[in-house]
Each structure stands twice: as structure tokens, then as C-alpha cells.
Amino acid sequence: MERSSPRMTGGSREAPVNVSPAVAANAEGEEIEVLESTDVLPVAPEDVQWKTLFDKYDPDNSGFISTERFKDLLETHGSELDPHKLEVLLALADGNADGKICYQDFVNLMSNKRSNSFRRAILQGSRQLKGCSLSDEAGLGLSQRLVRHVAYETLPREVDRKWYFDSYTYCPPPWFILAITIAEVAVFIYYGFKLDRLVLQVSSPSFLKSPLPYHPQLRAQAWRYFSYIFMHTGIEHLSLNMAMQLLVGVPLEMVHGALRIGLVYLCGVLAGSLAVSVTDMTAPVVGSSGGVYALVSAHLANVVMNWSGMKCQFKLFRMAMALVCMSVEFGRAVWLRFYPPAFPPCPNPSFVAHLGGVLVGLTLGVVVLQNYEQRLQEQSLFWIFFCVYTLFVLCAVFWNIFAYSLLDVRMPPLP
């Protein structure tokens, strides 16, 4: 089903024409922000024409114009607007109970900022067009169907799904997860040839001699708290992590962006290695499970918390499969930890990094994924969890500096 949107030219309203939500909302390359209607933005060069236009309808320079004058403005200059944005502006005028439009509302809308007024307008438009859902759109190309699928997989509200579908442009692409995955596969293949094995690489005498894994004797080398993600115990370990990382991480990055997803992923990675250094002090760490489990657990928790709003197909089956994959990978890590080590008396890699990633996902990750339309710095709950996480990192750093000597821990030998 397609939506109809009125077009204006030369002061007269043309007959409605069919317009799909696939029409972009002039959002290419712009950051989606949430602003209060009273937030004053600097006037960008492209906004000067709209300020001049608004001033013509506000000769008293009051900062407001009536909804009647606003509709006259749209009728006269509607042909200059994207049809989808014109529809939103008309919805704002029709649904405004105050009888007047604020200049900053107008500029925020024309600048494509995700303002509260924009959200109200979209809600109003959704009520007027409630018979037309995103799932009813026909004649979509492959890329459009992919974006629609991602919207239904990750967002619980129809309003957000429509906004995301209309504004997503694949620019930039989900580069963070793809780059991390390619790097992890490349490092694994390199060590596969170097160690002459692909299965259970961890049993090779040279595995832990790489500069990448975390080793308690080398904990002063700070990069190892992150670089361990590029080393995996074998192809079976790599395959499970890459499957979950791509199937969950790429759609999440398409919706929430590299900044948010990269933050959750790297926080899970750091929490994983630090958790091992505190609770399993003699064990090394390898694998990207800390970051992967942070993303997957955050996504699953978001689905559960918004169960009624999530319209993804087979969501129960998909959750069950994700939990099975996580359980299999975690069970394998536990088994390997207590398996006779390849470098006695140094134990095999720890499984505690998985738990550190899950804790990050269920706290910091859930907050990041729940607030699609708002900036991170505007979320009080985000800052609470981020401060708790920072406190944990600081405590773990001090633990690594002093606890080993105070507790007289017998350190495993260097590889």
C-alpha cells in the first residue's frame, strides 16, 4: 500500500500523488538528534532561506506564526520540499493544539533535526495514516527490503521504524563490525599458517607467544586488554563468534551507528579482560566473546523488554537459537578452561570474559539500544551505568597493580 501526499506549486494545491515512505527525508549523512523545541540552533547557510521565508510571515518578529499562515507558507513553497517532509510539516500544522508554530520548530524541522516537534508531527501523521504500516509497502528493491527487515528486527515502535526506513542511506555503511570481523579472520588465517593448525590452535606451543593475547605476566602491556580479541582458540571458536557478531552486530550498527555499537563492543571487550584479571588471576584470555556477548545480550534484553512492540519474524525461535549458540560457545570455553593445559603450569584461556561482556550488555548496552532517537549525552541512566563501569575499570586497574603482590599469587610462566 502506498501513501498519498499533497504537493504545492504556485500557491495552489495539486491533486494528491502516490508517495512511498522510501522517499528520503533529506537525512543523508546527517546525525539524528533529539532537541527540545526551544533549543536554539546556529543558522546554517542552507537555513538562511527558511529564516527569510519565516520572517515574511512574521512581520512583528515575534518568533511565532499562526497555523493558518504556516499552511499558506506550505501551499506557496511546498514544491521546494521533499514530499515526505511536506507531509510531516502538514501533520504538525494539523496537530498543533497551540494554534501557532514556533520559528525554532520550523528551523529544526527544515534542518532535519529530530526535535520533539518532529516526533509529535510523525505521531500525528501516523494517526492520520494508521492504516498504512511499513510492512504494507510494496514494490521495494532489495536494499529497501533489507532496511525494512532491519527496522523490524531492532526497533519496537512503528514511528521509529518509519523514520529509520525513510532516512537510512547506507552512508556510512556498518563499517565497524565489518572491519573488526575482517581483522579477526585475517589474524586467525595468519596464525593458522604460522602454527600449522586451524582446530585448537591454543594447544600449539607458540600460541601464547603472540603479542596479542592477554597474559597475567604481561598485564602491564595495556594493549593486550583489547588486542586479545584477534586471537581465537580454533576455527570452531572463531566461527561461533563471527556468526553472532555479524548476524546481530551488523543490523544493530545499521540502526544505532558505529559510535554506539563500537562503545558497547569495546566496553564489553575491556570488561572481559579485566574481569578475568580480577577473578581468574592466573589465566590468559583470547577471543572476541566479551564484545560479542555484550552486543547479543543487550539486543536480547531489548527484545524481551519490548516484546509486544517487536515485530520481527520468528522472534521466539531467533532468541532460542541465539541462546543456544551462546550456551554452546560458553560451555566449550568452560570445558577448555579445565582441560589439561598446553603450557603447564599455565592454565588454558579463561571463560570469565564472556560473563564480563554479558554484564556490560545488560546494563550499558540496554540503555544505548533503547534510546534510538536520542543522543547518548542526554541520557541520565546512560551516565549512571557509564560511571559505574568507569569505577569498575579503575578498581580493576588498581587490583592489577597491587593485588598480585599482596595476595602473593603464583604467576604462570611466560609462554
Helices and strands as residue ranges (DSSP letters): E 3-5, E 8-9, E 12-13, E 17-19, E 34-35, G 45-47, H 48-56, E 64-66, H 67-77, G 78-80, H 83-95, E 100-102, H 103-110, E 114-115, H 116-128, G 134-136, H 142-154, H 158-167, H 175-195, G 201-203, G 207-209, G 216-218, H 224-227, G 228-230, H 235-279, H 289-305, H 315-337, H 352-360, I 361-365, H 366-370, G 376-378, H 380-406
